[in-house]
Amino acid sequence: MRDDAQSRMERKKRMAAPKSQPKTDRRLRMDDVAERAGVSQMTVSRALRTPELVAVATRARIEAAMAELDYVPDLLAGSLAARRSGLIAAVVSTFENAIFSQTIAGLTRCVEAAGFSILLGSSDYSATDEERLLRAILGRRPDGVVLTGTLHTPRARRLLSMAGVPVVETWELPAEPVDMAVGFDNPAAGRAMTMALHGYGYRRIGFIGPGDEKDQRGLQRREGYRTALAALGMAPREVAVAAVVAGMESGPALLDELLARFPDTDAVFCSLDAIAAGVLLAAQRRGIATPQELAVAGFGDFAIAQPSGLDLTTVRIAGRDIGTRAGELVLARIRNETVPVRIVDIGFEVVRRSSA
C-alpha cells in the first residue's frame, strides 16, 4: 500500500504534467475537473453545491479547470441529491411591455447571488394561460414562485397552495394572498395622482386606461381616479384602451378620442408611462402646448418618463425593489427563516415634472 509521501509525490507529478484534454468519446465527469484542478472530486462537488464553504483560491482553480474543459455541471443530479431544483419560477403578465423588467432584474440579482436560477414565463394577461403555465412550471419542481398580480383561476390557486413552496404575488396588495405579497396600493396611487393634478390647478382631468378586465392593476388606478373626482365633485372623462398591452403608438388615436368627447380637457392621467408618452408626443405634433393647454401624467416612472426622456409627471414605483424584496421572502422561506410580515407595501411617489 502506498504511503502518504509517495501519494503526494505522484499527485505533484500529475499536476506538473502537461494538461491534455480528456477523451471526447465520453461525457466529461466531475473527476476530470478534479484531476485538472488538483483537488478531490468531493471538493469539486462542494464548490458547486456550497461554494461559500470552499476557499477562494481553490474555487478559482476549479472554475479555471471547468472553463478549460468546457465542463457543464449536471445541476439536476445535484438538485436531486439536495431535493431542490435550484430554480425560482417567475411569471409576468407580458413580455411586450418593459414595465416588469426592473422587477425581474431585482429578483434575478437577489436569487442568483444565493445560487438559484430564474425560470421565466408570461401569462399574456390571461388567468387561464397562467394556470396552464403554472402546471408546466410546477412540474419542474421550482423552489419558489413569484407572480405578477393576484388574478388567478381557483384551480391555479389550489395548485400553488399544494405545491409546498414559497409563493410571492407582486405589484398588488391582496387582502388574502396565496402565500406572501410585495406591492403597493394601486387605487391609492391613482387617487394620489388625480388629487395632485387638481392641486396643480387643473379642473377638467381625463383618464386613459384599460378597457379590458384582464388589466386589474390599471382598473385599480382608474378606481382611484374616480374616487378622487367624486371627492372633488367632478365628473369623470374616460377613454378606454382597446388593447391589453398598449404602447406609445396608441397615443394619437387615444388623444383624438379624448378631445373629441371632452374637448375642454386640460389634463389627462394615463395608466402607464408608455401611453402617456404617446399622448404627449401626439399633442405636441398637433401644436397643443403642454402643459399650458393640456397637462399629461403617466404611471411607473420608467426611462421614457425621466428627465433624460420626455420629463413626464408620473407615479414612481420602485419596481426593482419589488423584485428584490420578493426574492428575499422566497429565500427566507427556503432557509426556514421566520417571515414576520407576509404582505410588504413598498409604497409609491407622485413625481411632478414639466409635462404637468
C-alpha positions in Angstrom: 0.0 0.0 0.0 1.4 3.4 -0.9 2.4 5.6 1.9 1.3 9.3 2.1 4.6 10.7 0.9 4.5 8.6 -2.3 0.9 9.6 -2.9 1.8 13.3 -2.6 4.8 12.9 -5.0 2.6 11.2 -7.6 -0.1 13.9 -7.2 2.6 16.6 -7.7 3.8 14.8 -10.9 0.2 14.7 -12.2 -0.3 18.4 -11.6 3.1 19.3 -13.2 2.5 17.1 -16.2 1.2 18.7 -19.4 -2.6 19.0 -19.2 -4.3 17.2 -22.0 -7.9 17.3 -22.9 -9.8 14.1 -21.8 -11.0 11.7 -24.4 -14.0 13.1 -26.3 -15.7 9.8 -26.8 -17.4 10.1 -23.4 -19.1 12.9 -21.4 -16.9 14.9 -19.1 -17.2 14.0 -15.5 -16.6 15.7 -12.2 -13.4 13.6 -11.7 -12.0 15.1 -14.9 -12.4 18.6 -13.3 -10.9 17.3 -10.1 -7.9 15.9 -11.8 -7.3 19.1 -13.8 -7.7 21.3 -10.7 -5.6 19.1 -8.5 -8.3 18.6 -5.9 -10.6 15.8 -4.9 -14.0 15.1 -6.5 -15.6 15.8 -3.2 -14.1 19.3 -3.2 -15.4 20.0 -6.7 -18.9 18.8 -5.7 -18.7 21.1 -2.6 -17.6 24.0 -4.7 -20.7 23.5 -7.0 -23.2 23.0 -4.2 -22.0 25.2 -1.4 -19.3 27.5 -2.9 -19.2 29.6 0.3 -17.6 26.6 2.1 -14.7 26.4 -0.3 -11.6 28.6 -0.1 -11.5 31.3 -2.7 -8.2 30.1 -4.3 -9.5 26.6 -4.5 -12.7 27.7 -6.1 -10.7 29.8 -8.6 -8.7 26.7 -9.6 -11.9 24.6 -10.0 -13.6 27.3 -12.1 -10.5 27.6 -14.3 -10.5 23.8 -14.8 -14.1 23.8 -15.7 -13.5 26.6 -18.3 -10.6 24.9 -19.8 -12.5 21.6 -20.2 -15.8 23.3 -21.2 -17.4 21.3 -18.4 -21.1 21.9 -17.7 -22.1 20.6 -14.3 -25.1 18.3 -14.0 -27.2 20.6 -11.9 -30.2 18.1 -12.0 -28.2 15.4 -10.3 -27.1 17.8 -7.6 -30.6 19.1 -7.1 -32.0 15.6 -6.7 -29.5 14.8 -4.0 -30.4 18.1 -2.2 -34.1 17.7 -3.0 -34.0 21.1 -4.7 -34.2 22.2 -8.3 -32.2 25.4 -7.9 -35.0 27.2 -9.8 -37.2 30.1 -8.8 -40.1 30.5 -11.2 -41.3 34.0 -12.2 -44.5 34.6 -14.2 -45.0 38.1 -15.6 -48.2 39.5 -17.2 -46.4 40.2 -20.5 -43.0 40.3 -22.3 -44.3 43.0 -24.6 -44.1 45.8 -22.1 -40.9 46.8 -20.2 -43.0 47.7 -17.1 -41.9 44.5 -15.3 -38.2 44.4 -16.4 -36.9 46.2 -13.3 -38.8 43.7 -11.1 -37.3 40.7 -12.8 -33.9 42.4 -12.7 -34.2 42.8 -8.9 -35.5 39.3 -8.4 -32.8 37.8 -10.6 -29.9 39.6 -8.9 -31.2 38.6 -5.4 -31.7 34.9 -6.1 -28.7 34.3 -8.3 -26.5 35.6 -5.5 -27.8 32.7 -3.4 -27.1 30.2 -6.2 -30.6 30.0 -7.8 -31.6 30.5 -11.4 -34.8 32.1 -12.8 -37.3 30.2 -14.8 -39.3 32.9 -16.6 -42.8 32.8 -18.2 -45.6 35.1 -19.4 -49.3 34.7 -18.8 -50.2 37.4 -21.5 -52.7 38.9 -19.0 -54.7 35.6 -19.1 -55.6 33.8 -15.9 -56.3 30.6 -18.0 -52.9 30.8 -19.7 -51.3 31.4 -16.3 -52.9 28.2 -15.0 -51.6 26.2 -17.9 -48.1 27.7 -17.5 -48.1 27.0 -13.7 -48.9 23.4 -14.4 -45.9 23.1 -16.6 -43.6 25.1 -14.3 -44.6 23.3 -11.1 -43.8 20.0 -12.9 -40.2 21.1 -12.8 -40.4 21.4 -9.0 -39.2 25.0 -8.6 -38.1 26.0 -5.1 -40.2 29.1 -5.2 -42.7 31.0 -7.4 -43.0 34.8 -7.9 -46.2 36.0 -9.8 -47.2 39.4 -11.2 -50.6 40.3 -9.9 -53.3 38.4 -8.0 -55.8 37.4 -10.7 -55.7 33.6 -10.7 -58.1 30.9 -11.5 -59.4 28.9 -8.5 -57.5 25.9 -9.8 -54.3 27.9 -10.1 -54.6 29.0 -6.5 -55.0 25.3 -5.4 -52.0 24.3 -7.5 -49.9 27.0 -5.8 -51.2 26.2 -2.3 -50.5 22.5 -2.7 -47.0 23.0 -4.3 -45.4 23.2 -0.9 -43.0 26.1 -2.0 -43.0 29.8 -1.1 -45.2 31.9 -3.4 -45.0 35.7 -3.7 -47.6 37.8 -5.6 -46.3 41.2 -6.7 -47.4 44.6 -7.9 -50.6 44.5 -5.8 -51.6 44.2 -2.1 -54.1 41.4 -1.9 -56.1 41.1 1.3 -55.7 37.3 1.1 -52.5 36.4 -0.7 -51.9 32.8 -1.8 -48.8 33.0 0.5 -46.9 36.3 0.5 -47.1 39.6 -1.4 -45.0 42.6 -2.3 -46.6 45.6 -3.9 -48.3 48.9 -3.4 -51.8 50.3 -3.3 -52.9 50.8 -6.9 -56.2 52.6 -6.1 -54.4 54.9 -3.7 -51.8 55.7 -6.3 -54.5 56.6 -8.9 -56.2 58.8 -6.4 -53.0 60.5 -5.4 -52.1 61.4 -9.0 -55.6 62.8 -9.6 -55.5 64.9 -6.5 -52.1 66.1 -7.4 -53.2 67.3 -10.8 -56.1 69.1 -9.1 -53.6 70.6 -6.7 -51.6 71.9 -9.7 -54.6 73.8 -10.8 -56.2 71.5 -13.4 -60.0 71.2 -13.2 -61.0 69.1 -16.2 -59.0 65.9 -15.7 -59.3 63.0 -18.0 -58.2 59.4 -17.7 -56.8 57.0 -20.3 -56.6 53.4 -19.2 -57.6 49.8 -19.7 -60.9 48.7 -21.2 -60.1 45.1 -20.6 -60.9 43.4 -17.3 -57.6 41.5 -17.6 -55.6 44.5 -16.6 -56.6 44.5 -12.9 -53.9 47.0 -11.9 -54.9 49.5 -14.5 -58.5 49.2 -13.4 -57.5 49.8 -9.8 -55.8 53.0 -10.8 -58.9 54.1 -12.6 -60.9 53.3 -9.4 -58.6 55.7 -7.6 -59.1 58.4 -10.3 -62.9 58.0 -9.9 -62.7 58.2 -6.1 -60.7 61.4 -6.3 -63.1 63.0 -8.7 -66.1 62.0 -6.6 -64.5 63.6 -3.6 -63.9 66.8 -5.7 -67.4 66.8 -7.1 -66.1 66.4 -10.6 -67.4 64.1 -13.4 -65.0 61.5 -14.9 -63.7 61.9 -18.5 -62.5 58.4 -19.5 -61.2 56.8 -22.7 -60.6 53.1 -22.7 -57.6 51.5 -24.3 -58.7 48.6 -26.6 -55.5 46.5 -26.3 -54.5 44.9 -23.0 -50.9 45.9 -23.8 -50.8 49.5 -25.1 -47.7 51.5 -26.1 -46.7 54.8 -27.4 -48.2 54.0 -30.8 -51.7 54.2 -29.3 -51.2 57.8 -28.3 -52.6 59.7 -31.3 -55.8 57.8 -31.5 -56.4 58.0 -27.8 -55.8 61.7 -27.7 -58.1 62.2 -30.7 -60.9 60.3 -28.9 -60.3 62.2 -25.6 -60.5 65.6 -27.2 -63.4 64.6 -29.5 -65.5 63.6 -26.5 -64.2 66.1 -24.0 -62.7 69.0 -26.0 -62.1 71.2 -22.9 -60.0 68.7 -21.1 -57.0 70.4 -19.5 -55.2 67.4 -18.0 -55.0 63.7 -18.6 -53.8 60.9 -16.4 -52.7 57.8 -18.2 -52.5 54.4 -16.6 -49.0 53.7 -18.0 -46.0 55.9 -18.9 -45.9 54.4 -22.4 -49.4 55.6 -23.1 -48.7 59.0 -21.6 -45.6 59.3 -23.8 -47.6 58.6 -26.9 -50.3 61.1 -25.9 -47.7 63.8 -25.1 -45.9 63.4 -28.4 -49.2 63.4 -30.3 -50.3 66.6 -28.6 -47.0 68.3 -29.4 -47.3 67.3 -33.1 -50.8 68.8 -33.2 -49.5 72.1 -31.9 -51.1 71.7 -28.4 -49.0 73.4 -25.8 -48.1 71.1 -22.9 -48.7 71.7 -20.1 -50.3 75.1 -20.8 -53.2 73.7 -22.8 -53.0 70.0 -21.9 -51.1 68.5 -19.0 -50.1 64.8 -19.3 -49.2 62.4 -16.5 -48.3 58.8 -16.5 -47.6 55.9 -14.2 -44.4 53.9 -13.4 -41.5 56.4 -13.8 -39.8 54.3 -16.4 -36.9 55.5 -18.5 -39.0 57.4 -21.1 -40.7 59.4 -18.3 -37.5 60.6 -16.7 -35.7 64.0 -17.3 -33.4 62.4 -19.8 -36.5 61.3 -21.7 -39.8 63.1 -22.0 -39.8 64.6 -18.5 -43.2 63.2 -17.6 -45.1 63.8 -14.4 -45.7 60.3 -13.1 -46.2 58.0 -10.2 -42.9 56.4 -9.3 -42.9 52.7 -8.4 -39.7 51.1 -7.1 -40.0 48.1 -9.5 -36.6 46.8 -8.8 -37.3 46.9 -5.0 -40.4 44.8 -5.6 -38.3 42.1 -7.2 -35.5 42.2 -4.6 -38.0 42.0 -1.7 -39.9 39.2 -3.3 -36.6 37.3 -3.7 -35.7 37.9 -0.1 -39.0 36.5 1.1 -38.6 33.4 -1.1 -35.1 32.8 0.1 -36.0 33.3 3.7 -38.7 30.6 3.5 -36.4 28.2 1.7 -34.0 28.6 4.6 -36.8 28.0 7.0 -36.4 31.5 8.5 -39.3 33.3 10.1 -41.1 35.8 7.8 -42.6 38.3 10.2 -44.5 40.3 7.5 -46.3 38.4 4.7 -47.6 41.5 2.9 -45.0 44.1 2.1 -46.1 47.6 0.9 -43.2 49.3 -0.9 -45.3 52.5 -1.4 -45.3 55.0 -4.3 -44.4 58.6 -5.0 -46.0 61.3 -7.2 -43.2 63.0 -9.2 -44.0 66.3 -10.8 -42.1 67.2 -14.0 -42.5 69.6 -16.9 -45.5 67.8 -18.6 -47.9 68.9 -15.8 
